[in-house]
């Protein structure tokens, strides 16, 4: 089983390719990563009794929910801070659909 520290290292590796913009939130980035890593490791421990297929389905559902939540938050930000007309939300969504 992966430890929270190992998961934090994996998060850091992924962030090299796709950095997270923490902007000016009043929380320590490392503490937030540790909180997430601990929570996910607890989830993984709770799923030890699941079959491999059940674990995969559960993790896929969690990932899908997080991606959807992230998309919604981005759209909300775009609505609050309008972009120039050539970068409107509909154009960005259409671009995402084409990447399939």
C-alpha positions in Angstrom: 0.0 0.0 0.0 1.3 3.5 -0.8 2.1 5.8 2.0 0.8 9.4 2.1 4.4 10.6 1.7 4.9 8.5 -1.4 1.6 9.8 -2.8 2.8 13.4 -2.1 5.9 12.6 -4.2 3.7 11.4 -7.0 1.5 14.5 -6.8 4.7 16.6 -7.2 5.8 14.6 -10.2 2.4 15.1 -11.9 2.5 18.8 -11.1 5.7 19.2 -13.0 3.8 18.5 -16.2 0.6 20.3 -15.1 1.2 22.8 -12.3 -1.6 23.8 -10.0 -2.2 27.5 -9.6 -2.6 28.0 -5.9 -2.8 31.8 -6.5 -3.1 33.6 -3.3 -5.1 31.2 -1.2 -4.2 31.5 2.5 -3.1 27.9 3.0 0.3 26.3 2.7 0.6 24.3 -0.5 2.4 21.4 1.1 -0.1 21.2 3.9 -2.9 20.9 1.3 -1.0 18.2 -0.6 -0.5 16.3 2.7 -4.2 16.6 3.6 -5.2 15.2 0.2 -2.6 12.4 0.3 -3.7 11.4 3.7 -7.4 11.4 2.7 -6.8 9.3 -0.4 -4.6 6.8 1.5 -7.4 6.4 4.0 -9.9 5.8 1.2 -7.5 3.2 -0.3 -7.3 1.4 3.1 -11.1 1.5 3.4 -11.3 -0.2 -0.1 -9.0 -3.1 0.8 -11.9 -5.4 1.1 -13.2 -4.5 -2.3 -12.5 -6.6 -5.4 -10.0 -5.2 -7.9 -12.9 -4.3 -10.3 -14.8 -2.6 -7.5 -11.7 -0.6 -6.5 -11.1 0.5 -10.1 -14.8 1.5 -10.5 -14.7 3.5 -7.3 -11.5 5.3 -8.2 -12.8 6.0 -11.7 -16.0 7.5 -10.1 -14.0 9.6 -7.7 -11.7 10.8 -10.5 -14.7 11.6 -12.8 -16.4 13.6 -10.0 -13.2 15.6 -9.3 -12.7 16.4 -13.0 -16.3 17.5 -13.3 -16.0 19.6 -10.2 -12.8 21.2 -11.5 -14.5 21.9 -14.9 -17.4 23.6 -13.1 -15.1 25.7 -11.0 -13.2 26.8 -14.1 -16.4 27.8 -15.9 -17.5 29.7 -12.8 -14.2 31.6 -12.7 -14.5 32.3 -16.4 -18.0 33.7 -15.9 -16.8 35.9 -13.0 -13.7 37.1 -14.9 -14.7 37.3 -18.6 -12.1 36.6 -21.2 -11.8 38.4 -24.5 -14.6 37.4 -27.0 -12.2 35.0 -28.9 -11.8 33.0 -25.7 -15.4 32.6 -24.5 -16.5 29.7 -22.4 -18.3 28.0 -25.3 -15.2 28.0 -27.5 -13.2 26.5 -24.7 -15.7 23.8 -24.1 -15.8 23.0 -27.8 -12.1 22.7 -27.8 -12.2 20.2 -24.9 -14.8 18.1 -26.7 -12.6 17.9 -29.8 -9.6 16.5 -27.7 -11.4 13.2 -27.2 
